[in-house]
Amino acid sequence: MTHLTADEERHAASLTAIRDSPRLNARCGDLAQLAEPVEELLPLYEHNEDWDEVRLDDDLMTCALRFTDLGAQWETTDGLPELYGEFRILHFYDVFEQPEGPSPLPDATDFQRGFLSELRSFDRTPRSGAGMMSYIRMQPRTTPLEIWYQDIADIGVDPYPPGLLKMDVTYCQYLDALLLTKGTYGWQYLFTDISLGGSGFRNTVRYLERMLEIFPELFPEHDYSDLRDRLEARR
């Protein structure tokens, strides 16, 4: 394999830990193929009017990964509480190549249409079709670029479209959190301004509780105290 950056080494090791865990049934991506780093892609897109005055901050340029198939879908095996997860991090080539953002609802406002046009997905759940997705907002003259999470749950705050929540992380922080959560369904809620106390989030809370119960044993190299604090703050 081509020499990996420190961040790429960490994500490769995380995927290996998922694949090799005897307590998880997992389908994982293939990390053998690497594409160009982001800085080499920028000349191809700097004259695209979709990205007019959009700037990628230095931290993003450093932490962005070159893998073209970084992803996994997994579930716990018999003997452990039921828990599921999935992620699929797109290379920035695939982010840039998306022709448009998510489709607006028929009654969407002009603001919502403009907002959705700036979103490009970078994390998906394609193997399960669970419908969860994370976006980077390619907004002009803004740094760092915002990260948004989409779920089928009743979430969202005016004036933004329903089903979307802003996360309080940067792109690099999102990737760091993924090393801990391994894509556990609903982990993104821990990094949003939301209460998970309602009945509509019982399954989400259950999954997060199980993650915090199981993962310290499965992945003892990680510290889960911050995620525990985040869950308690959102009950």
C-alpha positions as CSV (number, residue, x, y, z in Angstrom):
1,M,0.0,0.0,0.0
2,T,1.2,3.6,-0.7
3,H,2.6,5.4,2.3
4,L,-0.3,6.7,4.4
5,T,-0.7,9.9,6.3
6,A,-1.1,9.7,10.1
7,D,-4.8,10.2,9.8
8,E,-5.1,7.6,7.1
9,E,-3.2,5.1,9.3
10,R,-5.7,5.7,12.1
11,H,-8.7,5.1,9.9
12,A,-7.1,2.0,8.3
13,A,-6.5,0.6,11.8
14,S,-10.1,1.4,12.9
15,L,-11.5,-0.4,9.9
16,T,-9.2,-3.4,10.6
17,A,-10.5,-3.4,14.2
18,I,-14.0,-3.6,13.0
19,R,-13.3,-6.3,10.4
20,D,-11.2,-8.4,12.8
21,S,-13.5,-8.2,15.9
22,P,-15.0,-11.6,16.7
23,R,-18.0,-9.8,18.3
24,L,-19.1,-8.0,15.1
25,N,-20.4,-9.3,11.8
26,A,-19.0,-6.8,9.4
27,R,-18.8,-5.9,5.7
28,C,-15.9,-3.5,5.1
29,G,-14.6,-1.5,2.3
30,D,-11.3,-2.0,0.5
31,L,-8.5,0.4,1.4
32,A,-6.1,-0.6,-1.3
33,Q,-7.2,2.1,-3.7
34,L,-6.1,5.7,-3.1
35,A,-7.1,8.7,-5.1
36,E,-5.5,12.2,-5.3
37,P,-5.2,14.4,-2.2
38,V,-7.7,17.3,-2.1
39,E,-5.1,19.9,-3.0
40,E,-4.5,18.2,-6.3
41,L,-8.2,18.2,-7.1
42,L,-8.8,21.9,-6.5
43,P,-7.4,23.1,-9.8
44,L,-10.1,21.0,-11.5
45,Y,-12.9,22.7,-9.6
46,E,-11.8,26.2,-8.8
47,H,-13.5,27.6,-11.9
48,N,-16.8,25.7,-11.3
49,E,-19.5,28.3,-10.5
50,D,-21.0,25.9,-7.9
51,W,-17.9,26.5,-5.7
52,D,-17.5,30.2,-6.4
53,E,-15.9,31.7,-3.3
54,V,-16.0,28.4,-1.4
55,R,-12.8,27.9,0.5
56,L,-11.5,24.7,2.1
57,D,-9.7,25.5,5.3
58,D,-6.2,24.3,6.0
59,D,-7.3,21.7,8.6
60,L,-9.7,20.1,6.1
61,M,-7.0,19.9,3.5
62,T,-4.7,18.2,6.0
63,C,-7.2,15.6,7.4
64,A,-9.1,14.7,4.3
65,L,-8.5,11.0,3.4
66,R,-7.5,9.6,0.0
67,F,-9.3,6.3,0.4
68,T,-12.0,5.6,-2.2
69,D,-13.8,2.9,-0.3
70,L,-13.6,3.7,3.4
71,G,-16.7,2.2,4.9
72,A,-18.3,-0.6,6.9
73,Q,-21.6,-2.0,7.8
74,W,-21.7,-4.1,11.0
75,E,-23.8,-5.7,13.7
76,T,-23.1,-7.3,17.0
77,T,-23.0,-11.1,17.2
78,D,-25.0,-13.4,19.4
79,G,-24.3,-12.9,23.1
80,L,-24.1,-9.1,22.8
81,P,-26.9,-6.6,23.0
82,E,-28.3,-5.8,19.5
83,L,-26.4,-2.9,17.9
84,Y,-25.9,-1.7,14.4
85,G,-23.7,0.7,12.6
86,E,-22.6,1.9,9.1
87,F,-20.5,4.6,7.5
88,R,-19.2,5.3,4.0
89,I,-16.8,8.3,3.7
90,L,-16.7,9.6,0.2
91,H,-13.4,10.9,-1.3
92,F,-13.6,14.6,-2.1
93,Y,-13.6,13.8,-5.8
94,D,-17.0,12.2,-5.3
95,V,-18.1,15.1,-3.1
96,F,-17.2,17.7,-5.8
97,E,-18.8,15.6,-8.5
98,Q,-22.3,15.6,-7.0
99,P,-24.4,17.8,-9.3
100,E,-26.7,19.1,-6.6
101,G,-27.8,18.8,-3.0
102,P,-30.8,17.0,-1.6
103,S,-34.2,17.6,-3.3
104,P,-36.3,20.3,-1.6
105,L,-39.9,19.6,-0.6
106,P,-42.6,21.1,-2.8
107,D,-43.4,23.7,-0.2
108,A,-39.8,24.6,0.5
109,T,-39.0,28.3,0.9
110,D,-36.4,30.1,-1.2
111,F,-34.0,30.1,1.7
112,Q,-34.4,26.3,2.1
113,R,-33.9,25.7,-1.6
114,G,-30.7,27.8,-1.5
115,F,-29.5,26.1,1.6
116,L,-30.1,22.6,0.2
117,S,-28.2,23.5,-3.0
118,E,-25.1,24.1,-0.9
119,L,-25.1,20.6,0.7
120,R,-23.0,17.8,-0.6
121,S,-23.0,14.4,1.1
122,F,-19.7,12.9,2.4
123,D,-21.0,10.1,4.7
124,R,-23.7,7.7,3.7
125,T,-25.3,4.3,4.7
126,P,-25.5,2.6,1.2
127,R,-25.2,-1.0,2.3
128,S,-28.2,-1.0,4.6
129,G,-30.2,1.8,3.0
130,A,-30.9,3.2,6.4
131,G,-31.3,6.7,5.0
132,M,-28.9,8.5,7.3
133,M,-26.5,10.9,5.6
134,S,-24.0,13.6,6.6
135,Y,-23.3,16.7,4.5
136,I,-20.7,19.4,4.2
137,R,-22.2,22.8,3.4
138,M,-20.2,24.3,0.5
139,Q,-21.1,27.9,1.6
140,P,-19.2,30.9,0.1
141,R,-17.0,33.0,2.4
142,T,-17.4,30.7,5.4
143,T,-14.7,28.8,7.3
144,P,-14.7,26.2,8.6
145,L,-17.5,24.7,6.4
146,E,-20.6,23.5,8.3
147,I,-21.5,19.9,8.8
148,W,-25.1,18.8,8.7
149,Y,-26.8,15.5,9.6
150,Q,-29.9,14.1,7.9
151,D,-32.2,11.4,9.4
152,I,-35.8,10.3,8.8
153,A,-36.7,11.4,12.3
154,D,-38.7,14.5,13.1
155,I,-35.8,16.8,13.4
156,G,-34.9,20.3,12.1
157,V,-35.3,23.9,13.2
158,D,-36.8,26.8,11.2
159,P,-35.8,28.3,8.9
160,Y,-33.9,25.1,7.8
161,P,-35.6,22.2,6.1
162,P,-37.0,19.4,8.2
163,G,-34.9,16.3,8.8
164,L,-31.6,18.1,9.0
165,L,-29.6,19.2,12.0
166,K,-26.3,21.2,12.2
167,M,-23.5,19.4,13.9
168,D,-21.1,21.2,16.3
169,V,-18.1,19.7,14.6
170,T,-15.8,20.5,11.8
171,Y,-15.1,18.0,9.0
172,C,-11.9,16.9,10.7
173,Q,-13.7,16.5,14.1
174,Y,-16.3,14.4,12.4
175,L,-13.7,12.0,11.1
176,D,-12.1,11.9,14.6
177,A,-15.5,11.0,16.2
178,L,-16.0,8.3,13.6
179,L,-12.9,6.5,15.0
180,L,-14.7,6.2,18.3
181,T,-18.3,5.5,17.2
182,K,-17.5,3.2,14.2
183,G,-20.7,4.5,12.6
184,T,-23.1,3.4,15.3
185,Y,-26.6,4.4,14.1
186,G,-27.4,7.9,15.5
187,W,-24.0,8.8,16.9
188,Q,-24.2,12.1,15.1
189,Y,-26.9,13.3,17.6
190,L,-24.3,13.4,20.3
191,F,-22.8,16.4,18.4
192,T,-26.0,18.4,17.8
193,D,-28.0,20.8,19.9
194,I,-30.9,18.4,20.5
195,S,-32.8,16.7,23.3
196,L,-33.1,12.9,23.0
197,G,-35.6,12.7,25.8
198,G,-38.7,12.3,23.5
199,S,-40.3,9.0,22.6
200,G,-39.2,9.3,19.0
201,F,-35.6,8.8,20.1
202,R,-35.9,5.8,22.3
203,N,-34.2,3.5,19.8
204,T,-31.4,6.0,19.2
205,V,-30.7,6.4,22.9
206,R,-30.8,2.6,23.3
207,Y,-28.2,2.2,20.6
208,L,-26.0,4.9,22.1
209,E,-26.3,3.4,25.5
210,R,-25.3,0.0,24.1
211,M,-22.4,1.5,22.2
212,L,-21.1,3.0,25.4
213,E,-21.6,-0.3,27.3
214,I,-19.9,-2.5,24.6
215,F,-17.2,-0.5,22.9
216,P,-14.9,0.1,25.9
217,E,-14.5,-3.7,25.9
218,L,-14.3,-4.2,22.1
219,F,-12.0,-1.2,21.5
220,P,-10.2,-0.5,24.8
221,E,-7.7,1.8,23.2
222,H,-10.3,4.6,23.1
223,D,-11.7,6.8,25.9
224,Y,-15.5,7.1,25.7
225,S,-16.0,9.4,28.7
226,D,-16.7,12.4,26.4
227,L,-19.4,10.5,24.5
228,R,-21.0,9.5,27.9
229,D,-21.1,13.1,29.0
230,R,-22.6,14.1,25.7
231,L,-25.4,11.5,25.9
232,E,-26.2,12.5,29.5
233,A,-26.4,16.2,28.5
234,R,-29.0,15.3,25.8
235,R,-31.4,13.2,27.9
